[in-house]
Amino acid sequence: MLIASDLMTKRVITVPADASVQAAARLLLENGVGAAPVVDAAGAPIGMVSDGDLLGRRPEDYHREWWLQMLADAAAPQSEAGGALLRPVREVMSAPLISVAPDTPANEIAALLHARRIKRLPVIQDGQLVGIVSRTDLLGVFEQFHKIAQTKGEGAKGLLRFLESLAGGAHLMGAGAAPAAPPARAAEAEPTLSADAFRDEATAFEKEAIDRATAEKEAALLERRRQTREILQRHLSDGAWSQLLEHAEAAAKRGEREFLLHRFPSDLCSDGGRMINVAEPGWEKTLRGEPAELVERWRRELKPKGFKLSAQIISFENGVPGDVGLFLTWGE
């Protein structure tokens, strides 16, 4: 299986976080790209900005190049993206950044593109941008599997259909080939009705629905695995902790009695979330990665001040624990 480093484009156009909306529009226009990573002063990627972010998600019938040109030339009035042309990109970009590592397999990339409904993913290594991989880059993968499918039978064709569905429904079974002409019908042929024909139509519809559901289930599973790996590798910084406390204080000022500190897949629990699901004492010991660091930080700094911490399963998938929520509480 190919990985991100095999597929990615290494030359990546980036936008400084402090650049203006106007400058970003000019950069996208001059380079003929629809989006670019946003980087901070140290060159670390912190978000993505697209023409949609700059243009305010206008209806599909707008002329993208024309509107970008208007922005780049400072000829447009206040944009619906939320401010004047001199507004910094960091205020309109999409964040937090969704990215992949260089060793991420192609099928996981396709699953993430499909699940998040995005067109491209920055490739990050040691906090630095090393490339970008897009749906277009996956075309080569589909073409390879198409050739395999022609000689390896239904198993390979099934894998190809799965990858196609993950990439957003692109029909690439005939990638690189001219579209087949519809079969000719005799002018005098009369449409025939039969129960067998109706059954075939219903069966084909059911099979397509099953294939689609299977692909979506696989995509969700791959996305959960990616999230789990990402959270396991992430650490709770002092800045992130301070920001969480600020949000919790703001929640208290709104009259709320609790604040969701973290939401994460139950796969991060050593028991898959079983102890949390049944409210069994000692559930804290099952946590790993960043959630475990949050619990330890609470125990040291907030528990002595009267704050409580609770955990509960906040989503289920086919009756199985899905996501876990860690809640900081201060109410009765």
Buried (B, 14 or more C-beta within 10 A) or exposed (E): EBBBBBBBBEEBBBBBBEBBBBBBBBBBBEEEBBBBBBBEEEEBBBBBBBBBBBBBEBEEEEEBEEBBBBBBEEEBEEBEBEBEBEBBBBEBBBEEBBBBBBEBBBBBBBBBBBBEEBEBBBBBBEEEBBBBBBBEBBBBBBBBBBBBBEEEEEEBBEBBBBBBBBBBEBEBBEBEEEEEEEEEEEEEEEEEEEEEEEEEEEEEEEEEEEBEEBBBEBBBBBBBBBBBBBBBEEEBEEEEBEEBBEEBEEBBEEEEEBBBBBEBBBBBBEBBBBBBBEEEEEBBEBBBBBBBBBBEBBEEEBEEEEBEBEBBBBEEEEEEBBBBBBBBBBEE
